[in-house]
Each structure stands twice: as C-alpha cells, then as structure tokens.
C-alpha cells in the first residue's frame, strides 16, 4: 500500500496542473491580505456608526471558499488526466487491486487538500488579523485562539472537496463534466437552495457542503446563504459523508467496469 501511495504522490506532483492549482490557492492568501490592508484604511475613515456595521469575517472566509474550488478541480484532474492519456491502464497493471489503487490516490489527494486547505484558510485568517492591527472590527473582538478552530475546520472542508472531485472524476471520466459538477456543488446548488421558500431554504441549506464548517464551529449563519440547523456533531457527520459516500460509490463503479 505504501508503494502505491508513493507512486500516486509522484504522479500528482509531476503534473503541471497540480503546481498551477496550488500556486493559485496560495497566491490568493496574498490577495486577501492586500484586501484586508485596504479594508483597514477604509475603517480609519469611518465614523463610529459605520464601523459598527463594517465586518472583516467575509473577507477571511474568502480564501477557504476559493481553495475549495481549486482543490476540487485538482481532485478531478488527479484521475481524469490518467483516463485522457490512457495511463490508467498502466497504473492498474502496477496496482491490480482497484480498491487499493483508488485508496492510494484518495489518500494522496486528501492529504494534499488538507495541507493546502489549512495553509490557505489559516493564512487568510492570521494575515487579515495582522493587517487589521488593533482596529476593533465588530466581528474580530474574540481572541485568535477562539476563532482559529473554525478556520481549521474550513481547511478540512477543502480536503473534502478534493475527494469529492476525485470521486466525480472516477465516475464521469471527463474533466469538463466533473469540474462542472464540482462547481454546481460548490456554489450553484447552495445558491439555488437559498432561494427556496421557507423553511426549506434553511433545512436544505444546513446540509450544503460549503456551509458545514461554520455549523461544526458553532458559528451563526444568519448572514450567510446557508442555514444553521445542525448541531456540530451532525454537521461533522454530514461533512464526512460528502467525502466517504462518493468515494465508496466511485470504488464500486471502478471495480465493475473496464478502465
């Protein structure tokens, strides 16, 4: 199994698209910090009433939101590039057990997604805090250690998107189709759910993948397009199911059809 994981890691890091995607996700941290510097200058020119309605949290969460899409695409390309070139047949000769082949690929994709996700989400959080300095933004009064776990959970959600992209790539065997499906689950479907009549917008919104980290952290979603009806344990179970169920289904399909 370790040899299979090592081979998948070599394949993933040797693909140019992996370096580009990781660079885009990492570069977005700098972009968010620069926006935070600009927000801090805007804050300096506001009166007290305006400052009470000036929030920094949406900017802090932007990095994780973009990283979810980036790593979802990486998960797709991690397998569809092999289907496109026919390299998947060689991989399955080297690792005849298809469940082991998928498990090794999923392990590498998940760990890459987790590392990049934590780097981006925590980097955006700490970078914006640093840019804000001592300014008393109304949503930044809690200590760093109080808010840090929530952003760490957002980094885990990035890894879930990477696994979801991998599963969709295996199921569809088309980069374009799988990326479209990732985008639908990342933004389009949650946005459509938000426009449903009450109470269905909140009920369905509470199980949408992008909003689950906030529910796990116990953050209120009153100003979000997502609901906040789930308890932290239920939200954690829902987040885990987004990773495990598609991968399990992809593994079942992979063992039942030709490469």
Secondary structure by P-SEA (a helix, b strand, c coil): caaaaaaaaaaaaacaaaaaaaaaaaaaaaaaaaaaaaaaaaaaaccaaaaaacccccccaaaaaaaaaaaaaaaaaccaaaaaacaaaaaaaacccaaaaaaaaaaaaaaaaaaaaaaaaaaaaaaaaaaaccccccccccccccaaaaaaaaaaaaaaaaaaaaaaaaacccaaaaaaaaaaaacaaaaaaaacccaaaaaaaaacccaaaaaaaccccccccccccccaaaaaaaaaaaccaaaaaaaaaaacccc
